[in-house]
Amino acid sequence: MKKQYWYGVIGLIILAGMFFFFFYDKDTVQSRIDYIKNGGVVPPINMLIKAFESDEELKSQLHADFDMQDVIQYFRDKFGKTINHKYTQVMLIEKLMGHLMQMYPDDWVVYLYAMVRDIFPGMENEILDTFEKLYNYDRWLKDNNSDLSKMDTKDRRDMLWEKRYEIFGQDAEDVWAAEKQTEPISSALDAIANSNDMTFNEKLSLYKDSIKEAYKNSAPDIVARKQQELMNTFLDVDSVQKDLAAMPPEERKENLKELRKAIGLDNAALQRWDELDQIRDQRWDAGMQYITERTELEKQYKGSELDKRLDSLRMKYFGDEAATIKAEEDSGYFRFKQQRKFGME
């Protein structure tokens, strides 16, 4: 009995030594990847059920007391049809990471591999390779974030694609297929942002053409689903806002209507937006008057007397929203001192 005990102790020491050898590394994720690739012991997955019990999507699609076999089947059904695509493999990896990282912060990589092995047996090493490449890309992003943030949009995009191709090869186009598809839109927005001589209508025309180029025959359906997103993307460009700010109110109103027509809004929706613009204009007019009067009060009063007069001024211009404006200002944010984004606020 003692002999068996000591064999067990020795076995545990050897196993601990193996884990120390593979995991004693500043880059613990890579060390665990290396451990798996070198034939390290990968545990069974039954003990991982707790990581999935709180998932609302699983609860809604499986019975209340689902087990790991139910979880395995769920992932097969969800990802199995396209699992040969790298994009689908990335989606599977990210879904599993969301379950495992929080509950198993030290060993989630090994458990992720164990899950993949049981969900798609025979593909675990290919998916591990995809995971390693994705991890290396994310690590590169983190290491180069400062330099990337200083680049203009085009140079940053070019550098990102160069790195993606370096790590993933042609599979990069599968992993980032959605981004690749919308490159014409990104290029158009770059041109719009950097233009010094395009009119508002020319910018809008370029933007509309880029949407058609990106989505081709699917453009009408996609535009119908993403109307708000597409409008805001265009309106969020600084050069577009400068154009709108420089226009007389009636001209600005007509140009905003043209944008909304281009994105496919019907007459009823155009009327609703027109009414909302009027409310926003009135609100901003009140806000600018408030800022002017506030500035004068700050020159004349201090302390509690200033606070009392500002309370009255906010109530005069904002009514029920006065308390919200006060809380914002107490935190250092003055919304009506910000540059207005026409068509958005």
C-alpha positions in Angstrom: 0.0 0.0 0.0 2.9 2.4 0.9 4.6 1.5 -2.4 1.4 2.4 -4.3 1.1 5.6 -2.3 4.7 6.7 -3.2 4.1 5.8 -6.8 1.1 8.1 -6.7 3.1 10.9 -5.1 5.9 10.5 -7.6 3.3 10.6 -10.4 1.8 13.8 -9.1 5.3 15.4 -8.8 6.1 14.4 -12.4 2.8 15.8 -13.6 3.3 19.0 -11.6 6.7 19.3 -13.2 5.3 18.9 -16.7 2.7 21.7 -16.0 5.5 23.9 -14.5 7.7 23.3 -17.6 4.9 24.1 -20.0 3.1 26.8 -18.1 5.8 28.8 -16.4 5.9 31.5 -19.0 4.8 35.1 -19.1 2.7 34.3 -22.1 0.5 31.7 -20.4 -1.8 31.3 -23.4 1.0 30.4 -25.7 2.5 28.1 -23.1 -0.8 26.2 -22.9 -1.0 26.0 -26.7 2.5 24.6 -26.7 1.5 22.1 -24.0 -1.4 20.8 -26.1 0.7 20.6 -29.2 3.4 18.6 -27.4 0.9 16.0 -26.3 -0.1 17.2 -22.9 -2.9 15.6 -21.0 -6.3 17.2 -22.0 -9.1 16.5 -19.4 -12.6 15.2 -20.1 -15.2 17.8 -20.5 -18.0 16.6 -18.2 -16.7 18.8 -15.3 -17.1 21.9 -17.5 -20.9 21.9 -17.4 -21.1 24.8 -14.9 -19.5 27.1 -17.5 -22.6 26.7 -19.7 -25.4 26.5 -17.2 -26.0 30.3 -17.1 -26.1 30.7 -20.9 -29.6 32.1 -21.7 -29.4 30.9 -25.3 -28.7 27.4 -24.2 -31.5 27.5 -21.7 -34.0 28.7 -24.2 -33.1 26.0 -26.7 -32.4 23.0 -24.5 -34.3 21.4 -21.6 -33.8 22.7 -18.1 -31.5 20.0 -16.9 -29.3 19.8 -20.0 -25.9 18.0 -19.8 -22.6 18.2 -21.7 -23.9 15.9 -24.5 -26.7 18.4 -25.1 -24.1 21.2 -25.1 -21.9 19.3 -27.6 -24.9 18.8 -29.9 -25.9 22.4 -29.7 -22.5 23.6 -30.9 -22.5 21.0 -33.7 -25.9 22.2 -34.9 -24.9 25.8 -34.6 -21.5 25.7 -36.3 -21.3 22.3 -38.1 -22.6 23.3 -41.5 -19.7 25.7 -42.2 -17.1 24.6 -39.7 -14.6 24.2 -42.5 -14.6 28.0 -43.0 -12.1 29.9 -40.9 -14.6 32.5 -40.1 -16.9 29.9 -38.5 -14.0 28.4 -36.6 -13.3 31.9 -35.1 -16.9 32.3 -34.2 -16.8 28.9 -32.4 -13.6 29.8 -30.6 -15.0 33.2 -29.4 -18.2 31.6 -28.2 -16.3 29.0 -26.2 -13.9 31.6 -24.8 -16.9 33.6 -23.5 -18.0 30.6 -21.5 -14.6 29.3 -20.3 -12.3 32.3 -19.6 -14.2 33.7 -16.6 -14.7 30.4 -14.8 -11.3 28.9 -15.6 -8.9 31.9 -15.9 -5.8 29.7 -15.7 -6.6 26.7 -17.8 -9.3 27.9 -20.2 -7.1 27.2 -23.3 -6.8 23.5 -22.5 -10.5 23.3 -21.7 -11.3 25.1 -25.0 -9.3 22.5 -26.9 -11.1 19.7 -25.0 -14.4 21.1 -26.0 -13.4 21.5 -29.7 -12.1 17.9 -29.6 -15.5 16.6 -28.5 -17.6 18.9 -30.7 -15.7 18.3 -33.9 -13.5 15.2 -33.5 -10.7 15.1 -36.0 -10.7 18.9 -36.5 -9.4 19.9 -33.1 -5.8 20.5 -34.3 -6.9 22.6 -37.3 -9.1 24.7 -35.0 -6.3 25.0 -32.5 -4.1 26.3 -35.3 -6.8 28.9 -36.1 -7.0 29.8 -32.4 -3.2 30.2 -32.2 -3.1 32.5 -35.3 -6.0 34.6 -33.9 -4.2 34.8 -30.6 -0.9 35.9 -32.3 -2.9 38.5 -34.3 -4.6 39.9 -31.2 -1.3 40.0 -29.3 0.3 41.9 -32.2 -2.7 44.4 -32.1 -2.1 45.0 -28.4 1.6 45.5 -28.9 1.2 47.9 -31.8 -1.9 49.7 -30.6 -0.1 53.0 -29.9 1.5 53.1 -33.4 -1.8 52.1 -35.1 -3.8 54.8 -33.3 -1.5 57.5 -34.8 -2.0 56.4 -38.4 -4.6 57.7 -40.8 -7.4 55.3 -41.6 -6.0 54.1 -44.9 -2.5 53.4 -43.6 -3.9 51.6 -40.5 -6.2 49.5 -42.7 -3.3 48.6 -45.0 -1.1 47.6 -42.1 -3.8 45.5 -40.5 -4.4 43.6 -43.8 -0.6 43.1 -44.2 -0.4 41.5 -40.8 -3.5 39.4 -41.4 -2.1 37.9 -44.6 1.2 37.3 -42.9 -0.5 35.3 -40.1 -3.5 33.7 -41.9 -2.4 33.7 -45.5 -5.4 33.8 -47.9 -7.6 32.5 -45.0 -7.5 36.2 -43.8 -10.1 37.0 -46.5 -12.4 34.4 -45.0 -11.9 35.4 -41.4 -12.5 39.1 -42.2 -14.9 38.5 -45.1 -17.4 41.1 -43.9 -14.8 43.8 -43.6 -13.3 42.9 -47.0 -16.8 43.3 -48.5 -17.2 46.8 -47.1 -13.8 48.1 -48.2 -15.3 50.2 -51.0 -17.4 52.0 -48.3 -14.3 52.5 -46.1 -12.3 53.9 -49.0 -15.2 56.3 -49.9 -15.4 57.5 -46.3 -11.6 58.1 -46.3 -11.9 60.2 -49.5 -14.8 62.1 -48.0 -13.0 62.8 -44.7 -9.9 64.1 -46.5 -11.6 66.1 -49.3 -11.1 69.8 -49.4 -13.1 70.5 -52.6 -16.1 68.0 -52.7 -19.5 69.4 -52.2 -22.0 67.8 -49.8 -23.9 66.3 -52.8 -20.7 64.9 -54.3 -19.8 63.3 -51.0 -23.3 61.8 -50.8 -23.1 60.5 -54.3 -19.7 58.9 -53.7 -21.1 57.3 -50.5 -24.2 55.9 -52.3 -22.0 54.5 -55.1 -19.7 52.8 -52.6 -22.6 51.0 -50.9 -23.8 49.7 -54.3 -20.3 48.5 -55.1 -19.9 46.8 -51.7 -23.2 45.0 -51.6 -24.0 44.7 -55.3 -27.4 43.0 -55.9 -28.0 42.7 -52.1 -27.6 46.5 -51.6 -31.4 47.3 -51.4 -32.0 44.6 -48.8 -28.9 45.5 -46.7 -29.6 49.2 -46.9 -33.2 48.6 -45.7 -31.9 46.7 -42.7 -29.1 49.1 -41.8 -30.7 52.5 -42.6 -29.8 54.1 -39.2 -26.3 52.7 -39.2 -25.5 53.8 -42.7 -26.9 57.3 -42.1 -24.9 57.8 -38.9 -21.7 56.5 -40.5 -21.9 59.2 -43.2 -23.1 62.0 -40.8 -20.3 61.1 -38.3 -17.6 62.2 -40.8 -16.1 65.6 -39.7 -16.1 67.1 -43.2 -19.8 66.2 -43.6 -20.6 67.9 -40.3 -18.6 71.0 -41.3 -20.6 71.2 -44.5 -23.9 71.0 -42.7 -22.8 73.5 -40.0 -21.9 76.0 -42.8 -25.3 75.7 -44.5 -28.3 78.0 -43.9 -31.1 76.1 -42.0 -33.3 75.5 -45.1 -30.4 74.2 -47.2 -29.3 71.9 -44.4 -32.9 70.6 -44.0 -33.0 69.8 -47.8 -29.6 68.0 -47.8 -30.5 65.9 -44.7 -33.7 64.9 -46.6 -31.6 63.9 -49.6 -29.4 61.7 -47.5 -32.4 60.0 -45.9 -34.0 59.5 -49.3 -30.8 57.9 -50.5 -30.9 55.5 -47.6 -34.4 54.5 -48.6 -36.6 56.2 -46.1 -40.3 56.6 -47.2 -42.3 59.8 -47.1 -43.8 59.0 -43.7 -40.3 58.5 -42.2 -39.0 61.6 -43.9 -41.8 63.6 -42.2 -41.0 62.1 -38.8 -37.3 63.0 -39.2 -38.2 66.5 -40.3 -40.3 67.0 -37.1 -37.4 65.5 -35.0 -35.0 67.9 -36.6 -37.2 70.9 -35.7 -37.3 69.7 -32.1 -33.6 69.3 -32.0 -33.0 72.7 -33.5 -35.3 74.3 -30.9 -33.4 72.4 -28.2 -30.0 73.5 -29.4 -31.2 77.1 -29.8 -32.3 77.0 -26.2 -29.0 75.4 -25.2 -26.9 78.1 -26.9 -29.0 80.8 -25.2 -28.5 79.0 -21.9 -24.7 78.9 -22.3 -24.7 82.7 -23.1 -26.7 83.5 -20.1 -24.7 81.1 -17.9 -21.5 82.8 -18.9 -22.8 86.2 -17.9 -24.0 84.8 -14.5 -20.6 83.3 -13.8 -19.1 86.8 -14.3 -21.4 88.3 -11.8 -21.9 85.7 -9.0 -20.0 83.2 -7.0 -20.7 80.4 -4.6 -24.2 79.6 -3.4 -25.8 82.6 -5.1 -24.4 81.4 -8.4 -25.7 77.9 -7.8 -29.2 79.2 -7.0 -29.3 81.3 -10.2 -28.0 78.5 -12.3 -30.7 76.2 -11.0 -33.3 78.8 -12.0 -31.7 79.2 -15.4 -31.6 75.5 -16.1 -35.3 75.2 -15.1 -36.1 78.1 -17.5 -34.6 76.4 -20.5 -34.8 72.7 -19.8 -37.7 72.2 -17.4 -38.0 68.6 -16.3 -34.5 67.9 -17.7 -32.8 70.5 -15.6 -31.6 68.0 -13.0 -30.0 65.9 -15.7 -28.2 68.9 -17.2 -27.0 69.9 -13.7 -25.7 66.4 -13.0 -23.8 66.4 -16.4 -22.3 69.8 -15.6 -21.3 68.7 -12.1 -19.3 65.9 -13.7 -17.6 68.3 -16.1 -19.6 67.7 -19.2 -21.4 70.6 -20.9 -23.4 69.2 -23.8 -24.1 72.6 -25.5 -20.4 73.5 -25.5 -19.8 70.5 -27.7 -19.8 70.7 -31.5 -23.3 69.7 -32.6 -23.7 66.7 -35.0 -26.5 67.7 -37.3 -28.9 64.9 -38.2 -27.8 63.0 -35.1 -28.6 65.2 -32.1 
